[in-house]
Amino acid sequence: MRKGVTSQFAVCVDNEGYPASLEVRKLYEILPDEKSEKEGFLRVVDESGEDYLYPAARFRRLAVPLAVRQALASTAA
């Protein structure tokens, strides 16, 4: 996870066209990118461990409790 960035997460609901990069029903970290979001995309840390833009319609954002975000951050370190 990126230092200094409040983690946001979404679950993938459709990986059509991206089967090697996205898994349906998997939780992904979303990085802030206002410009891309206005254009209908999310910046997602995918299976490669890198962040890429994907259509926002392929995801549903989740409200993740602080304790879970902290646990995820400690496993990524």
SULCOR-V132643 format. One record per pair of residues at least 24 apart in sequence whose ideal C-beta (glycine too) atoms are under 10 Angstrom apart, sorted by sequence separation. I is the first residue (numbers start at 1). J is the second residue. If there is no record, write none. Layout:
i: [I	I]
j: [J	J]
This chain:
i: [5	7	8	22	23	30	21	22	5	6	18	20	21	28	30	2	5	20	21	49	1	18	19	20	2	18	21	30	1	2	22	28	15	21	28	30	45	10	12	22	30	21	8	10	12	18	24	28	9	27	29	9	18	22	17	18	22	27	7	17	15	16	14	18	29	14	17	27	12	16	2	14	15	29	1	10	13	14	29	13	14	27	10	12	13	14	11	12	13	29	10	11	12	2	10	11	9	10	11	10	11	9	10	8	9	8	9	10	8	9	8	7	7	9	9	7	8	7	6	7	9	7	7	1	7	3	1	2	1	1	1	2	3	1	1]
j: [29	31	32	46	47	54	46	47	31	32	44	46	47	54	56	29	32	47	48	76	29	46	47	48	31	47	50	59	31	32	52	58	46	52	59	61	76	42	44	54	62	54	42	44	46	52	58	62	44	62	64	45	54	58	54	55	59	64	45	55	54	55	54	58	69	55	58	68	54	58	45	57	58	72	45	54	57	58	73	58	59	72	56	58	59	60	58	59	60	76	58	59	60	51	59	60	59	60	61	61	62	61	62	61	62	62	63	64	63	64	64	64	66	68	69	68	69	69	69	70	72	72	73	69	76	73	72	73	73	74	75	76	77	76	77]
